[in-house]
């Protein structure tokens, strides 16, 4: 990919530019930037709720063997608590300066979640083909455990409640470690929204910020699944045979 990939992504998102420019020791500026990014996510329609954060090398929840340290909401009522209200987001950000935030999926947006190696190649292909790509975040991970998150319109909002396709049919948020390949976060799931901190001095950052319009997930699906199969060394799958969310 190299410099050309960086040039195509760089310049498209003021959020990414801020992340590169921020002074490393400017705590006040970092907090202001964090709040601005969270407010921007809420303004884009992403419902937010406070989440756990790193505490030393553990999770702030103090749960022994927490399966998703610093990656889960702090309230069991996160689905009803999640909001796009600017005032509430600002209050949370100021009163909980260490907290990460999750965004609930399946309301306004879904998230297609892939290994970072597959995601980077897919993003380059999509942009080169002139396909509209929405917000994209990268979640750092130890070794090859990083992920890329492609935010899309949700396909899980039918009028009939019985037609909902819950995320549990794919994987539950707390069992994502058991599903290292492609994940489709829809109703009943969530992902961390940037900026977020993870144990081990890792982070979740915007590659393309929430100012980008959400695309239909089907415009990204084939490229993402192809790259996931290639990275995993598996035969590529015909996505036309896949059951579709929603």
C-alpha positions, 0 to 999 in steps of 0.5 A: 500500500505505502505512501499512496494509500496514506495520501488517499486517506490522509486529507479526507478526515479532519479527525485523522489530521487532529490525531496526527497533530496533537501534542503528546503531552497536551492533556487539556488539548487531548481532552478537548479533542476527545470531547469534540470527536465524541460529539461529532460521532453523536452528531453523525447519529451514532448513539453513544454510552460510556464504557470501561477503560484500561486500569494498569494492564486490566479492565476498570471493571475489575472483573476477574478474567474480563473477556473484553477489557476496556471494550464493554459498556459500564451499564447493563442498560447500555442499549436504552442509555445510548444517546446522540444528545450532545449535552449528555455526551458532553456531560459524560465526557467531562465527568468520566474523563478516563471512560471509553465509549461504545456505540450501539449498532443496529439502530442507525448503523451497523459495523463490518468488523474485519482483521486489520490486514484484510481491512487495509487491503479492502479499503485500498481496493474500495477507494481505488474502485471509486466506491463510497466508503463511510467512516472507518476506524482501526482498533490496535491489537497485540501481534496480528489481533488488530481490527478495522471497523467499517461503519455502514447503514443498518439493514436491521430495522424492519417494521415488524419486530419479529423480523429483526436479525439479532447480532447473537446469530453471528456472535455476542459482543463478549465472544468476539475473540472466538470469531477472528474473521468477519463479524457483522455488528447489528442489533444487540451489539456495539463497538468502541467509538474512537478515540478509545484506549486499550490495555497495553497502550493500544488505541482505537482511532478514526481512519475516516471520520464520522463526517463521511456518509454511511454506505449500504453494507452490501457495497462493501461486503464482497470486497471485505469477505474476499480479503478476509478469505485471502488473509485467512488462506481460505477459498473466496466465498460467493457472498450472493449465497450468504443470508443477509441481515435485516 
